[in-house]
Amino acid sequence: RFSLYEDLTVNENIRFYGGIYGLSAREIKNKTNFYLKKLDLENSKDNILSSLPLGWKQKLAFSIAVMHEPKIVFLDEPTSGVDPITRRQFWDMIYEVANNGITIFITTHYMDEAEYCQRISIMVDGKIKALDTPKALKMKYNATSMEEVFLKIARINVKR
């Protein structure tokens, strides 16, 4: 899960993390206004975070995690538990951030989501068994989807 404070408002969470990240008061104000507008949370800025739907919280948490423009962000199952529309919106956000130069590492059990990544590492029994682009992995394993690639790799390792 993302680490936001459920008992703070949307606005307070953005400002709090902006301060932790060492942003200036001006940067915090600008980023707060930017994210409230971008995430369509302007009317919810004074709502306690716990009152928001899970998908909104996850999009807000991701935005806060990148507001200080880190070089790398790790996301563990970032779309778990959200509806398909929010899931797609979240991936659009990931693409936007990645296109701005931030490296995103994602763990997921959703193999269809792995298709969205530029490079994939497949682990079986705690060991990396494949590392390449989705297209190259599908070609190598004569598969039409990443789920099929994973199943073939997992079966190969089960037989050994």
C-alpha positions as CSV (number, residue, x, y, z in Angstrom):
1,R,0.0,0.0,0.0
2,F,0.9,3.6,-0.5
3,S,1.9,5.5,2.6
4,L,-0.4,8.4,3.0
5,Y,-2.0,9.6,6.2
6,E,-5.6,8.5,6.3
7,D,-6.5,11.0,9.0
8,L,-5.1,14.0,7.1
9,T,-6.9,15.8,4.2
10,V,-5.9,15.5,0.6
11,N,-4.4,19.0,0.8
12,E,-2.5,18.3,4.1
13,N,-1.0,15.0,2.7
14,I,0.4,16.8,-0.4
15,R,1.8,19.7,1.8
16,F,3.2,17.3,4.4
17,Y,5.1,15.2,1.9
18,G,6.3,18.2,0.0
19,G,7.9,19.4,3.2
20,I,9.5,16.0,3.8
21,Y,10.9,16.0,0.3
22,G,12.5,19.4,1.1
23,L,10.4,21.4,-1.4
24,S,10.2,25.2,-0.9
25,A,6.9,26.7,0.3
26,R,6.4,28.1,-3.2
27,E,7.1,24.6,-4.8
28,I,4.7,23.0,-2.4
29,K,1.9,25.5,-3.2
30,N,2.5,25.1,-6.9
31,K,2.6,21.3,-6.7
32,T,-0.5,21.2,-4.5
33,N,-2.5,23.3,-7.0
34,F,-1.1,21.2,-9.9
35,Y,-2.0,17.8,-8.4
36,L,-5.4,18.9,-7.1
37,K,-6.3,20.1,-10.6
38,K,-4.6,17.2,-12.5
39,L,-6.3,14.5,-10.3
40,D,-9.6,16.4,-10.3
41,L,-9.5,16.6,-6.5
42,E,-10.0,20.4,-6.2
43,N,-13.5,19.8,-4.7
44,S,-12.1,17.1,-2.4
45,K,-9.0,18.9,-1.1
46,D,-10.4,19.3,2.4
47,N,-11.8,15.8,2.6
48,I,-10.1,13.4,5.0
49,L,-8.2,10.9,2.9
50,S,-10.0,7.9,4.4
51,S,-13.2,9.1,2.8
52,L,-11.8,8.7,-0.7
53,P,-12.2,5.7,-3.0
54,L,-9.1,3.4,-3.2
55,G,-8.3,4.4,-6.8
56,W,-8.2,8.1,-5.9
57,K,-5.9,7.4,-3.0
58,Q,-3.6,5.4,-5.1
59,K,-3.4,8.0,-7.9
60,L,-2.7,10.7,-5.2
61,A,-0.1,8.6,-3.5
62,F,1.7,8.0,-6.8
63,S,1.6,11.7,-7.6
64,I,3.0,12.6,-4.2
65,A,5.7,9.9,-4.6
66,V,7.0,11.7,-7.8
67,M,6.3,15.3,-6.8
68,H,10.0,15.8,-5.9
69,E,11.1,14.3,-9.2
70,P,13.2,11.3,-7.9
71,K,15.3,9.4,-10.3
72,I,13.6,6.1,-9.5
73,V,10.4,4.9,-7.9
74,F,9.4,1.4,-6.8
75,L,5.8,0.4,-7.0
76,D,4.6,-2.9,-5.5
77,E,1.3,-4.1,-7.1
78,P,0.2,-0.4,-7.7
79,T,-3.1,-1.3,-9.3
80,S,-4.2,-4.0,-7.0
81,G,-7.8,-3.7,-6.0
82,V,-8.9,-0.9,-8.3
83,D,-11.4,-0.9,-11.1
84,P,-10.4,-1.2,-14.8
85,I,-10.8,2.5,-15.6
86,T,-8.7,3.6,-12.6
87,R,-6.2,0.9,-13.5
88,R,-5.8,2.4,-17.1
89,Q,-5.6,5.9,-15.7
90,F,-2.9,4.8,-13.3
91,W,-0.9,3.3,-16.2
92,D,-1.3,6.6,-18.1
93,M,0.2,8.4,-15.1
94,I,3.1,5.9,-15.0
95,Y,3.8,6.4,-18.7
96,E,3.8,10.2,-18.3
97,V,6.2,10.1,-15.4
98,A,8.5,7.6,-17.2
99,N,8.5,9.8,-20.3
100,N,9.7,12.6,-18.1
101,G,12.8,10.6,-17.1
102,I,11.8,8.9,-13.9
103,T,12.6,5.2,-13.8
104,I,9.7,3.1,-12.5
105,F,10.1,-0.4,-11.2
106,I,6.9,-2.3,-10.8
107,T,6.0,-5.6,-9.3
108,T,2.8,-7.2,-10.6
109,H,1.1,-10.5,-10.8
110,Y,-1.1,-9.1,-13.7
111,M,0.7,-10.3,-16.8
112,D,-1.4,-8.1,-19.0
113,E,0.1,-5.2,-17.1
114,A,3.6,-6.5,-17.7
115,E,2.9,-5.9,-21.4
116,Y,2.9,-2.2,-20.7
117,C,6.5,-2.2,-19.5
118,Q,9.6,-1.5,-21.5
119,R,11.5,-4.3,-19.9
120,I,10.3,-7.3,-17.9
121,S,12.1,-9.5,-15.4
122,I,10.3,-12.7,-14.6
123,M,11.1,-14.4,-11.3
124,V,10.3,-18.0,-10.5
125,D,11.2,-19.3,-7.0
126,G,13.0,-16.1,-6.1
127,K,15.3,-16.2,-9.1
128,I,15.3,-14.2,-12.3
129,K,14.5,-16.6,-15.1
130,A,13.9,-14.1,-18.0
131,L,14.8,-10.4,-18.7
132,D,13.9,-8.6,-21.9
133,T,11.2,-6.6,-23.7
134,P,7.7,-8.1,-23.8
135,K,8.1,-8.5,-27.6
136,A,11.4,-10.3,-27.3
137,L,10.2,-12.6,-24.6
138,K,7.0,-13.5,-26.6
139,M,9.2,-14.3,-29.6
140,K,11.7,-16.3,-27.6
141,Y,9.0,-18.4,-25.9
142,N,6.7,-18.6,-29.0
143,A,3.9,-17.0,-27.0
144,T,1.1,-14.5,-27.8
145,S,0.9,-13.0,-24.3
146,M,3.1,-12.4,-21.3
147,E,0.9,-14.8,-19.3
148,E,1.8,-17.5,-21.7
149,V,5.5,-16.6,-21.4
150,F,5.2,-16.8,-17.6
151,L,3.5,-20.1,-17.7
152,K,6.1,-21.6,-20.1
153,I,8.9,-20.3,-17.9
154,A,7.3,-21.6,-14.7
155,R,6.7,-25.0,-16.3
156,I,10.3,-25.3,-17.5
157,N,11.4,-24.6,-13.9
158,V,8.9,-27.0,-12.4
159,K,10.1,-29.9,-14.6
160,R,13.8,-29.4,-13.5
